[in-house]
């Protein structure tokens, strides 16, 4: 992750910090007696006053948790450093991690929760209806424009998992659609749909964009909450700060709505 080159808005940054803290609180504290590189005395993995041989199944299991704790702690240090460099007080507690339970309707009576299970079910790079150029390749995937490639780089460098042009079924449509991006946010266990519109001066392209917008709304998705739209002309570079701000608004809006529904 090239986080220091990425603009992370206040609310989303607070959410990521609180999410990492919660994960670390839930994991057991694990220590090693003798480090793996030492020789002689058998290495032991210590968990809640229980000791396991490093070479045993439980020893290896808890050692992997130890490595996960170290990775999460290092990530937290980075995000906390970004926060401390930009903000005076501690991250607000209202940006707390939780399951958002946002849904998409695939037919009239079938709402599907857009959680990790749904995200994992989506096939990446599934639209083969027409060929893509060779000019905009990143991480083994060919994108249809320079802007789409920049968006893929943004998601990757920000540590946000995403699917590119996955096959998605929506209520009221006989055929699947292929949104440009579907990023997943573990902090609130939900997906967002992201459509990027180029060629903004084309009337035909505008008609297609309007149709996409209607399809998402008809499936129960809310603009700027479940679905975000970005635009750029082919002859201009895409500014990822625009996308970052849009994501922040969508994520924070999801937190507010989720809390309101819980209280109700």
NUTOR-905325 format. One record per residue (C-alpha): residue number from 1; y, x, z. Coordinates in Angstrom, 1 decimal, always signed. Example, Ala and Ser with C-alpha at 12.3 -4.5 7.8 and 13.67 -1.06 7.14 Angstrom:
<r><num>1</num><yy>-4.5</yy><xx>+12.3</xx><zz>+7.8</zz></r>
<r><num>2</num><yy>-1.1</yy><xx>+13.7</xx><zz>+7.1</zz></r>
This chain:
<r><num>1</num><yy>+0.0</yy><xx>+0.0</xx><zz>+0.0</zz></r>
<r><num>2</num><yy>+3.4</yy><xx>+1.3</xx><zz>-1.0</zz></r>
<r><num>3</num><yy>+5.1</yy><xx>-0.8</xx><zz>+1.7</zz></r>
<r><num>4</num><yy>+8.4</yy><xx>+1.1</xx><zz>+2.0</zz></r>
<r><num>5</num><yy>+9.1</yy><xx>+0.5</xx><zz>-1.7</zz></r>
<r><num>6</num><yy>+8.6</yy><xx>-3.3</xx><zz>-1.2</zz></r>
<r><num>7</num><yy>+11.1</yy><xx>-5.8</xx><zz>+0.0</zz></r>
<r><num>8</num><yy>+9.6</yy><xx>-7.9</xx><zz>+2.8</zz></r>
<r><num>9</num><yy>+11.7</yy><xx>-10.8</xx><zz>+4.1</zz></r>
<r><num>10</num><yy>+12.2</yy><xx>-11.3</xx><zz>+7.8</zz></r>
<r><num>11</num><yy>+9.9</yy><xx>-14.4</xx><zz>+8.4</zz></r>
<r><num>12</num><yy>+7.0</yy><xx>-13.0</xx><zz>+6.3</zz></r>
<r><num>13</num><yy>+7.3</yy><xx>-9.6</xx><zz>+8.0</zz></r>
<r><num>14</num><yy>+7.3</yy><xx>-11.3</xx><zz>+11.4</zz></r>
<r><num>15</num><yy>+4.2</yy><xx>-13.3</xx><zz>+10.5</zz></r>
<r><num>16</num><yy>+2.3</yy><xx>-10.2</xx><zz>+9.3</zz></r>
<r><num>17</num><yy>+3.2</yy><xx>-8.3</xx><zz>+12.6</zz></r>
<r><num>18</num><yy>+2.1</yy><xx>-11.3</xx><zz>+14.7</zz></r>
<r><num>19</num><yy>-1.1</yy><xx>-11.6</xx><zz>+12.7</zz></r>
<r><num>20</num><yy>-2.1</yy><xx>-8.0</xx><zz>+13.2</zz></r>
<r><num>21</num><yy>-1.4</yy><xx>-8.2</xx><zz>+16.9</zz></r>
<r><num>22</num><yy>-3.6</yy><xx>-11.3</xx><zz>+17.2</zz></r>
<r><num>23</num><yy>-6.4</yy><xx>-9.5</xx><zz>+15.3</zz></r>
<r><num>24</num><yy>-6.2</yy><xx>-6.5</xx><zz>+17.6</zz></r>
<r><num>25</num><yy>-6.2</yy><xx>-8.7</xx><zz>+20.7</zz></r>
<r><num>26</num><yy>-9.4</yy><xx>-10.5</xx><zz>+19.5</zz></r>
<r><num>27</num><yy>-11.4</yy><xx>-7.3</xx><zz>+18.8</zz></r>
<r><num>28</num><yy>-13.2</yy><xx>-5.5</xx><zz>+21.6</zz></r>
<r><num>29</num><yy>-11.9</yy><xx>-2.1</xx><zz>+22.8</zz></r>
<r><num>30</num><yy>-14.3</yy><xx>+0.6</xx><zz>+21.7</zz></r>
<r><num>31</num><yy>-14.5</yy><xx>+4.3</xx><zz>+22.6</zz></r>
<r><num>32</num><yy>-16.7</yy><xx>+7.2</xx><zz>+21.6</zz></r>
<r><num>33</num><yy>-18.3</yy><xx>+9.7</xx><zz>+23.9</zz></r>
<r><num>34</num><yy>-18.3</yy><xx>+12.8</xx><zz>+21.7</zz></r>
<r><num>35</num><yy>-16.9</yy><xx>+12.5</xx><zz>+18.3</zz></r>
<r><num>36</num><yy>-19.1</yy><xx>+12.1</xx><zz>+15.2</zz></r>
<r><num>37</num><yy>-18.5</yy><xx>+15.7</xx><zz>+14.1</zz></r>
<r><num>38</num><yy>-19.7</yy><xx>+17.2</xx><zz>+17.4</zz></r>
<r><num>39</num><yy>-23.2</yy><xx>+18.6</xx><zz>+17.7</zz></r>
<r><num>40</num><yy>-25.5</yy><xx>+18.7</xx><zz>+20.7</zz></r>
<r><num>41</num><yy>-25.1</yy><xx>+15.8</xx><zz>+23.1</zz></r>
<r><num>42</num><yy>-25.9</yy><xx>+12.4</xx><zz>+21.4</zz></r>
<r><num>43</num><yy>-22.9</yy><xx>+10.4</xx><zz>+20.5</zz></r>
<r><num>44</num><yy>-22.4</yy><xx>+7.2</xx><zz>+22.4</zz></r>
<r><num>45</num><yy>-20.4</yy><xx>+4.1</xx><zz>+21.5</zz></r>
<r><num>46</num><yy>-18.9</yy><xx>+2.4</xx><zz>+24.6</zz></r>
<r><num>47</num><yy>-18.1</yy><xx>-1.3</xx><zz>+24.6</zz></r>
<r><num>48</num><yy>-17.3</yy><xx>-3.2</xx><zz>+27.8</zz></r>
<r><num>49</num><yy>-19.2</yy><xx>-0.6</xx><zz>+29.9</zz></r>
<r><num>50</num><yy>-22.2</yy><xx>-0.8</xx><zz>+27.6</zz></r>
<r><num>51</num><yy>-23.3</yy><xx>+2.3</xx><zz>+25.8</zz></r>
<r><num>52</num><yy>-25.1</yy><xx>+2.5</xx><zz>+22.5</zz></r>
<r><num>53</num><yy>-26.4</yy><xx>+5.5</xx><zz>+20.6</zz></r>
<r><num>54</num><yy>-24.1</yy><xx>+6.1</xx><zz>+17.6</zz></r>
<r><num>55</num><yy>-27.2</yy><xx>+6.2</xx><zz>+15.3</zz></r>
<r><num>56</num><yy>-28.5</yy><xx>+2.8</xx><zz>+16.5</zz></r>
<r><num>57</num><yy>-27.8</yy><xx>-0.5</xx><zz>+14.7</zz></r>
<r><num>58</num><yy>-25.4</yy><xx>-1.7</xx><zz>+17.5</zz></r>
<r><num>59</num><yy>-23.8</yy><xx>+1.7</xx><zz>+17.6</zz></r>
<r><num>60</num><yy>-23.0</yy><xx>+1.6</xx><zz>+13.9</zz></r>
<r><num>61</num><yy>-21.9</yy><xx>-2.1</xx><zz>+14.2</zz></r>
<r><num>62</num><yy>-19.4</yy><xx>-1.3</xx><zz>+16.9</zz></r>
<r><num>63</num><yy>-18.3</yy><xx>+1.9</xx><zz>+15.2</zz></r>
<r><num>64</num><yy>-17.3</yy><xx>-0.1</xx><zz>+12.2</zz></r>
<r><num>65</num><yy>-15.2</yy><xx>-2.4</xx><zz>+14.5</zz></r>
<r><num>66</num><yy>-13.6</yy><xx>+0.7</xx><zz>+15.9</zz></r>
<r><num>67</num><yy>-12.7</yy><xx>+1.9</xx><zz>+12.4</zz></r>
<r><num>68</num><yy>-11.3</yy><xx>-1.6</xx><zz>+11.7</zz></r>
<r><num>69</num><yy>-9.2</yy><xx>-1.4</xx><zz>+14.9</zz></r>
<r><num>70</num><yy>-7.8</yy><xx>+1.9</xx><zz>+13.8</zz></r>
<r><num>71</num><yy>-6.9</yy><xx>+0.6</xx><zz>+10.3</zz></r>
<r><num>72</num><yy>-5.2</yy><xx>-2.5</xx><zz>+11.7</zz></r>
<r><num>73</num><yy>-3.3</yy><xx>-0.4</xx><zz>+14.3</zz></r>
<r><num>74</num><yy>-2.1</yy><xx>+2.0</xx><zz>+11.6</zz></r>
<r><num>75</num><yy>-1.0</yy><xx>-1.0</xx><zz>+9.4</zz></r>
<r><num>76</num><yy>+0.8</yy><xx>-2.6</xx><zz>+12.4</zz></r>
<r><num>77</num><yy>+2.7</yy><xx>+0.7</xx><zz>+13.0</zz></r>
<r><num>78</num><yy>+4.0</yy><xx>+0.6</xx><zz>+9.4</zz></r>
<r><num>79</num><yy>+5.1</yy><xx>-3.0</xx><zz>+9.5</zz></r>
<r><num>80</num><yy>+6.7</yy><xx>-2.5</xx><zz>+13.0</zz></r>
<r><num>81</num><yy>+8.6</yy><xx>+0.5</xx><zz>+11.7</zz></r>
<r><num>82</num><yy>+10.0</yy><xx>-1.6</xx><zz>+8.9</zz></r>
<r><num>83</num><yy>+11.0</yy><xx>-4.3</xx><zz>+11.3</zz></r>
<r><num>84</num><yy>+12.6</yy><xx>-1.9</xx><zz>+13.8</zz></r>
<r><num>85</num><yy>+14.6</yy><xx>-0.3</xx><zz>+10.9</zz></r>
<r><num>86</num><yy>+16.1</yy><xx>-3.7</xx><zz>+9.9</zz></r>
<r><num>87</num><yy>+16.2</yy><xx>-6.0</xx><zz>+12.9</zz></r>
<r><num>88</num><yy>+17.4</yy><xx>-5.7</xx><zz>+16.5</zz></r>
<r><num>89</num><yy>+15.1</yy><xx>-8.1</xx><zz>+18.4</zz></r>
<r><num>90</num><yy>+11.3</yy><xx>-8.6</xx><zz>+18.5</zz></r>
<r><num>91</num><yy>+9.6</yy><xx>-10.6</xx><zz>+15.7</zz></r>
<r><num>92</num><yy>+10.1</yy><xx>-14.4</xx><zz>+16.4</zz></r>
<r><num>93</num><yy>+7.0</yy><xx>-16.0</xx><zz>+17.9</zz></r>
<r><num>94</num><yy>+7.4</yy><xx>-19.1</xx><zz>+15.8</zz></r>
<r><num>95</num><yy>+6.0</yy><xx>-17.1</xx><zz>+12.8</zz></r>
<r><num>96</num><yy>+2.6</yy><xx>-17.3</xx><zz>+14.3</zz></r>
<r><num>97</num><yy>-0.7</yy><xx>-17.0</xx><zz>+12.3</zz></r>
<r><num>98</num><yy>-2.8</yy><xx>-20.1</xx><zz>+11.9</zz></r>
<r><num>99</num><yy>-4.8</yy><xx>-22.1</xx><zz>+9.4</zz></r>
<r><num>100</num><yy>-2.3</yy><xx>-24.1</xx><zz>+7.3</zz></r>
<r><num>101</num><yy>-4.9</yy><xx>-26.5</xx><zz>+5.9</zz></r>
<r><num>102</num><yy>-3.0</yy><xx>-27.1</xx><zz>+2.7</zz></r>
<r><num>103</num><yy>-5.0</yy><xx>-29.1</xx><zz>+0.1</zz></r>
<r><num>104</num><yy>-5.2</yy><xx>-29.6</xx><zz>-3.7</zz></r>
<r><num>105</num><yy>-6.7</yy><xx>-32.7</xx><zz>-5.2</zz></r>
<r><num>106</num><yy>-9.3</yy><xx>-32.0</xx><zz>-7.9</zz></r>
<r><num>107</num><yy>-9.9</yy><xx>-35.7</xx><zz>-8.3</zz></r>
<r><num>108</num><yy>-8.5</yy><xx>-38.9</xx><zz>-6.9</zz></r>
<r><num>109</num><yy>-10.6</yy><xx>-38.9</xx><zz>-3.7</zz></r>
<r><num>110</num><yy>-11.4</yy><xx>-35.2</xx><zz>-3.2</zz></r>
<r><num>111</num><yy>-8.8</yy><xx>-33.0</xx><zz>-1.4</zz></r>
<r><num>112</num><yy>-9.9</yy><xx>-29.4</xx><zz>-1.3</zz></r>
<r><num>113</num><yy>-8.5</yy><xx>-27.1</xx><zz>+1.4</zz></r>
<r><num>114</num><yy>-7.0</yy><xx>-24.1</xx><zz>-0.2</zz></r>
<r><num>115</num><yy>-8.4</yy><xx>-21.6</xx><zz>+2.3</zz></r>
<r><num>116</num><yy>-10.3</yy><xx>-18.3</xx><zz>+1.9</zz></r>
<r><num>117</num><yy>-13.4</yy><xx>-20.1</xx><zz>+0.7</zz></r>
<r><num>118</num><yy>-11.5</yy><xx>-21.8</xx><zz>-2.0</zz></r>
<r><num>119</num><yy>-9.8</yy><xx>-18.5</xx><zz>-3.0</zz></r>
<r><num>120</num><yy>-13.1</yy><xx>-16.7</xx><zz>-3.2</zz></r>
<r><num>121</num><yy>-14.5</yy><xx>-19.4</xx><zz>-5.4</zz></r>
<r><num>122</num><yy>-11.9</yy><xx>-18.8</xx><zz>-8.1</zz></r>
<r><num>123</num><yy>-12.9</yy><xx>-16.7</xx><zz>-11.1</zz></r>
<r><num>124</num><yy>-10.5</yy><xx>-13.9</xx><zz>-11.8</zz></r>
<r><num>125</num><yy>-9.1</yy><xx>-13.4</xx><zz>-15.3</zz></r>
<r><num>126</num><yy>-10.9</yy><xx>-16.5</xx><zz>-16.6</zz></r>
<r><num>127</num><yy>-8.6</yy><xx>-17.6</xx><zz>-19.4</zz></r>
<r><num>128</num><yy>-10.1</yy><xx>-16.3</xx><zz>-22.7</zz></r>
<r><num>129</num><yy>-8.6</yy><xx>-19.0</xx><zz>-24.9</zz></r>
<r><num>130</num><yy>-6.4</yy><xx>-16.4</xx><zz>-26.7</zz></r>
<r><num>131</num><yy>-6.2</yy><xx>-12.6</xx><zz>-26.8</zz></r>
<r><num>132</num><yy>-4.0</yy><xx>-10.6</xx><zz>-24.6</zz></r>
<r><num>133</num><yy>-2.1</yy><xx>-7.5</xx><zz>-25.8</zz></r>
<r><num>134</num><yy>-3.2</yy><xx>-4.0</xx><zz>-24.8</zz></r>
<r><num>135</num><yy>+0.4</yy><xx>-2.9</xx><zz>-23.7</zz></r>
<r><num>136</num><yy>+0.3</yy><xx>-4.3</xx><zz>-20.2</zz></r>
<r><num>137</num><yy>-2.8</yy><xx>-3.2</xx><zz>-18.4</zz></r>
<r><num>138</num><yy>-3.1</yy><xx>-2.6</xx><zz>-14.7</zz></r>
<r><num>139</num><yy>-6.2</yy><xx>-1.9</xx><zz>-12.6</zz></r>
<r><num>140</num><yy>-8.5</yy><xx>-2.8</xx><zz>-15.5</zz></r>
<r><num>141</num><yy>-6.8</yy><xx>-6.2</xx><zz>-16.3</zz></r>
<r><num>142</num><yy>-4.7</yy><xx>-6.9</xx><zz>-19.3</zz></r>
<r><num>143</num><yy>-1.6</yy><xx>-9.0</xx><zz>-18.6</zz></r>
<r><num>144</num><yy>+0.3</yy><xx>-11.0</xx><zz>-21.1</zz></r>
<r><num>145</num><yy>+3.8</yy><xx>-9.5</xx><zz>-20.5</zz></r>
<r><num>146</num><yy>+5.6</yy><xx>-6.7</xx><zz>-18.8</zz></r>
<r><num>147</num><yy>+6.8</yy><xx>-9.1</xx><zz>-16.1</zz></r>
<r><num>148</num><yy>+3.2</yy><xx>-10.3</xx><zz>-15.3</zz></r>
<r><num>149</num><yy>+2.2</yy><xx>-6.7</xx><zz>-14.9</zz></r>
<r><num>150</num><yy>+5.1</yy><xx>-6.1</xx><zz>-12.5</zz></r>
<r><num>151</num><yy>+4.0</yy><xx>-9.1</xx><zz>-10.5</zz></r>
<r><num>152</num><yy>+0.5</yy><xx>-7.8</xx><zz>-10.3</zz></r>
<r><num>153</num><yy>+1.8</yy><xx>-4.4</xx><zz>-9.1</zz></r>
<r><num>154</num><yy>+4.0</yy><xx>-6.2</xx><zz>-6.5</zz></r>
<r><num>155</num><yy>+1.0</yy><xx>-8.2</xx><zz>-5.1</zz></r>
<r><num>156</num><yy>-1.2</yy><xx>-5.1</xx><zz>-5.1</zz></r>
<r><num>157</num><yy>+1.4</yy><xx>-2.8</xx><zz>-3.4</zz></r>
<r><num>158</num><yy>+2.2</yy><xx>-5.5</xx><zz>-0.8</zz></r>
<r><num>159</num><yy>-1.5</yy><xx>-5.8</xx><zz>+0.1</zz></r>
<r><num>160</num><yy>-1.7</yy><xx>-9.5</xx><zz>-1.0</zz></r>
<r><num>161</num><yy>-5.0</yy><xx>-10.4</xx><zz>-2.7</zz></r>
<r><num>162</num><yy>-4.6</yy><xx>-12.5</xx><zz>-5.8</zz></r>
<r><num>163</num><yy>-6.5</yy><xx>-14.0</xx><zz>-8.8</zz></r>
<r><num>164</num><yy>-5.0</yy><xx>-13.7</xx><zz>-12.3</zz></r>
<r><num>165</num><yy>-5.4</yy><xx>-16.7</xx><zz>-14.6</zz></r>
<r><num>166</num><yy>-8.3</yy><xx>-18.3</xx><zz>-12.6</zz></r>
<r><num>167</num><yy>-9.9</yy><xx>-21.5</xx><zz>-13.7</zz></r>
<r><num>168</num><yy>-8.5</yy><xx>-24.3</xx><zz>-11.6</zz></r>
<r><num>169</num><yy>-9.4</yy><xx>-28.0</xx><zz>-11.7</zz></r>
<r><num>170</num><yy>-6.6</yy><xx>-30.5</xx><zz>-10.9</zz></r>
<r><num>171</num><yy>-6.6</yy><xx>-34.3</xx><zz>-10.4</zz></r>
<r><num>172</num><yy>-6.0</yy><xx>-36.2</xx><zz>-13.6</zz></r>
<r><num>173</num><yy>-7.0</yy><xx>-33.5</xx><zz>-16.0</zz></r>
<r><num>174</num><yy>-10.2</yy><xx>-33.4</xx><zz>-18.1</zz></r>
<r><num>175</num><yy>-10.0</yy><xx>-29.7</xx><zz>-18.6</zz></r>
<r><num>176</num><yy>-9.2</yy><xx>-26.8</xx><zz>-16.2</zz></r>
<r><num>177</num><yy>-5.8</yy><xx>-25.1</xx><zz>-16.1</zz></r>
<r><num>178</num><yy>-5.2</yy><xx>-21.4</xx><zz>-15.7</zz></r>
<r><num>179</num><yy>-2.2</yy><xx>-20.6</xx><zz>-13.4</zz></r>
<r><num>180</num><yy>-0.7</yy><xx>-17.2</xx><zz>-13.9</zz></r>
<r><num>181</num><yy>-1.4</yy><xx>-16.1</xx><zz>-10.3</zz></r>
<r><num>182</num><yy>-3.1</yy><xx>-17.5</xx><zz>-7.2</zz></r>
<r><num>183</num><yy>-2.2</yy><xx>-15.2</xx><zz>-4.2</zz></r>
<r><num>184</num><yy>-4.0</yy><xx>-15.6</xx><zz>-0.9</zz></r>
<r><num>185</num><yy>-2.3</yy><xx>-15.2</xx><zz>+2.5</zz></r>
<r><num>186</num><yy>-4.8</yy><xx>-14.4</xx><zz>+5.3</zz></r>
<r><num>187</num><yy>-2.1</yy><xx>-14.9</xx><zz>+7.9</zz></r>
<r><num>188</num><yy>-2.0</yy><xx>-18.6</xx><zz>+7.4</zz></r>
<r><num>189</num><yy>-5.4</yy><xx>-18.8</xx><zz>+5.5</zz></r>
<r><num>190</num><yy>-4.0</yy><xx>-20.5</xx><zz>+2.4</zz></r>
<r><num>191</num><yy>-3.3</yy><xx>-19.9</xx><zz>-1.3</zz></r>
<r><num>192</num><yy>-0.2</yy><xx>-20.4</xx><zz>-3.3</zz></r>
<r><num>193</num><yy>+0.0</yy><xx>-21.1</xx><zz>-7.1</zz></r>
<r><num>194</num><yy>+2.4</yy><xx>-18.9</xx><zz>-9.0</zz></r>
<r><num>195</num><yy>+3.6</yy><xx>-19.6</xx><zz>-12.5</zz></r>
<r><num>196</num><yy>+5.8</yy><xx>-17.2</xx><zz>-14.2</zz></r>
<r><num>197</num><yy>+7.9</yy><xx>-18.5</xx><zz>-17.2</zz></r>
<r><num>198</num><yy>+9.1</yy><xx>-16.1</xx><zz>-19.9</zz></r>
<r><num>199</num><yy>+10.9</yy><xx>-17.0</xx><zz>-23.1</zz></r>
<r><num>200</num><yy>+13.3</yy><xx>-19.2</xx><zz>-21.1</zz></r>
<r><num>201</num><yy>+15.4</yy><xx>-20.0</xx><zz>-24.3</zz></r>
<r><num>202</num><yy>+12.5</yy><xx>-21.6</xx><zz>-26.1</zz></r>
<r><num>203</num><yy>+12.4</yy><xx>-25.4</xx><zz>-26.3</zz></r>
<r><num>204</num><yy>+8.7</yy><xx>-25.5</xx><zz>-26.9</zz></r>
<r><num>205</num><yy>+8.0</yy><xx>-23.2</xx><zz>-24.0</zz></r>
<r><num>206</num><yy>+10.2</yy><xx>-25.4</xx><zz>-21.8</zz></r>
<r><num>207</num><yy>+8.0</yy><xx>-28.4</xx><zz>-22.7</zz></r>
<r><num>208</num><yy>+4.9</yy><xx>-26.4</xx><zz>-21.7</zz></r>
<r><num>209</num><yy>+6.6</yy><xx>-25.5</xx><zz>-18.4</zz></r>
<r><num>210</num><yy>+7.5</yy><xx>-29.1</xx><zz>-17.7</zz></r>
<r><num>211</num><yy>+3.9</yy><xx>-30.1</xx><zz>-18.3</zz></r>
<r><num>212</num><yy>+2.5</yy><xx>-27.5</xx><zz>-15.9</zz></r>
<r><num>213</num><yy>+5.0</yy><xx>-28.6</xx><zz>-13.3</zz></r>
<r><num>214</num><yy>+3.8</yy><xx>-32.2</xx><zz>-13.6</zz></r>
<r><num>215</num><yy>+0.1</yy><xx>-31.3</xx><zz>-13.4</zz></r>
<r><num>216</num><yy>+0.6</yy><xx>-29.5</xx><zz>-10.1</zz></r>
<r><num>217</num><yy>+2.7</yy><xx>-32.3</xx><zz>-8.6</zz></r>
<r><num>218</num><yy>+0.1</yy><xx>-34.9</xx><zz>-9.6</zz></r>
<r><num>219</num><yy>-2.6</yy><xx>-32.9</xx><zz>-7.8</zz></r>
<r><num>220</num><yy>-0.6</yy><xx>-33.2</xx><zz>-4.5</zz></r>
<r><num>221</num><yy>+1.0</yy><xx>-29.8</xx><zz>-4.6</zz></r>
<r><num>222</num><yy>+4.7</yy><xx>-29.4</xx><zz>-3.5</zz></r>
<r><num>223</num><yy>+7.2</yy><xx>-27.3</xx><zz>-5.4</zz></r>
<r><num>224</num><yy>+8.4</yy><xx>-24.2</xx><zz>-3.5</zz></r>
<r><num>225</num><yy>+5.7</yy><xx>-24.8</xx><zz>-0.9</zz></r>
<r><num>226</num><yy>+2.3</yy><xx>-24.8</xx><zz>-2.6</zz></r>
<r><num>227</num><yy>+3.6</yy><xx>-23.8</xx><zz>-6.1</zz></r>
<r><num>228</num><yy>+6.3</yy><xx>-21.2</xx><zz>-6.8</zz></r>
<r><num>229</num><yy>+7.9</yy><xx>-20.7</xx><zz>-10.2</zz></r>
<r><num>230</num><yy>+9.6</yy><xx>-17.5</xx><zz>-11.3</zz></r>
<r><num>231</num><yy>+11.4</yy><xx>-16.7</xx><zz>-14.6</zz></r>
<r><num>232</num><yy>+12.5</yy><xx>-13.8</xx><zz>-16.7</zz></r>
<r><num>233</num><yy>+13.3</yy><xx>-13.2</xx><zz>-20.3</zz></r>
<r><num>234</num><yy>+11.1</yy><xx>-10.8</xx><zz>-22.3</zz></r>
<r><num>235</num><yy>+14.0</yy><xx>-8.3</xx><zz>-22.8</zz></r>
<r><num>236</num><yy>+14.8</yy><xx>-8.0</xx><zz>-19.1</zz></r>
<r><num>237</num><yy>+12.9</yy><xx>-6.4</xx><zz>-16.3</zz></r>
<r><num>238</num><yy>+11.4</yy><xx>-8.5</xx><zz>-13.5</zz></r>
<r><num>239</num><yy>+12.9</yy><xx>-8.0</xx><zz>-10.0</zz></r>
<r><num>240</num><yy>+10.2</yy><xx>-8.4</xx><zz>-7.4</zz></r>
<r><num>241</num><yy>+12.7</yy><xx>-9.1</xx><zz>-4.7</zz></r>
<r><num>242</num><yy>+13.1</yy><xx>-12.6</xx><zz>-6.3</zz></r>
<r><num>243</num><yy>+9.4</yy><xx>-13.2</xx><zz>-5.9</zz></r>
<r><num>244</num><yy>+9.4</yy><xx>-11.8</xx><zz>-2.4</zz></r>
<r><num>245</num><yy>+12.1</yy><xx>-14.2</xx><zz>-1.3</zz></r>
<r><num>246</num><yy>+10.4</yy><xx>-17.2</xx><zz>-2.9</zz></r>
<r><num>247</num><yy>+7.1</yy><xx>-16.3</xx><zz>-1.2</zz></r>
<r><num>248</num><yy>+8.9</yy><xx>-16.0</xx><zz>+2.1</zz></r>
<r><num>249</num><yy>+10.4</yy><xx>-19.5</xx><zz>+1.7</zz></r>
<r><num>250</num><yy>+7.0</yy><xx>-21.0</xx><zz>+0.8</zz></r>
<r><num>251</num><yy>+5.2</yy><xx>-19.3</xx><zz>+3.6</zz></r>
<r><num>252</num><yy>+7.8</yy><xx>-20.2</xx><zz>+6.3</zz></r>
<r><num>253</num><yy>+8.0</yy><xx>-23.7</xx><zz>+5.0</zz></r>
<r><num>254</num><yy>+4.2</yy><xx>-23.9</xx><zz>+5.3</zz></r>
<r><num>255</num><yy>+4.4</yy><xx>-22.8</xx><zz>+8.9</zz></r>
<r><num>256</num><yy>+7.1</yy><xx>-25.4</xx><zz>+9.7</zz></r>
<r><num>257</num><yy>+5.1</yy><xx>-28.3</xx><zz>+8.0</zz></r>
<r><num>258</num><yy>+1.8</yy><xx>-27.2</xx><zz>+9.7</zz></r>
<r><num>259</num><yy>+3.4</yy><xx>-27.3</xx><zz>+13.1</zz></r>
<r><num>260</num><yy>+5.0</yy><xx>-30.7</xx><zz>+12.4</zz></r>
<r><num>261</num><yy>+1.7</yy><xx>-32.1</xx><zz>+11.4</zz></r>
<r><num>262</num><yy>+0.0</yy><xx>-30.7</xx><zz>+14.5</zz></r>
<r><num>263</num><yy>+2.6</yy><xx>-32.3</xx><zz>+16.7</zz></r>
<r><num>264</num><yy>+2.2</yy><xx>-35.6</xx><zz>+15.0</zz></r>
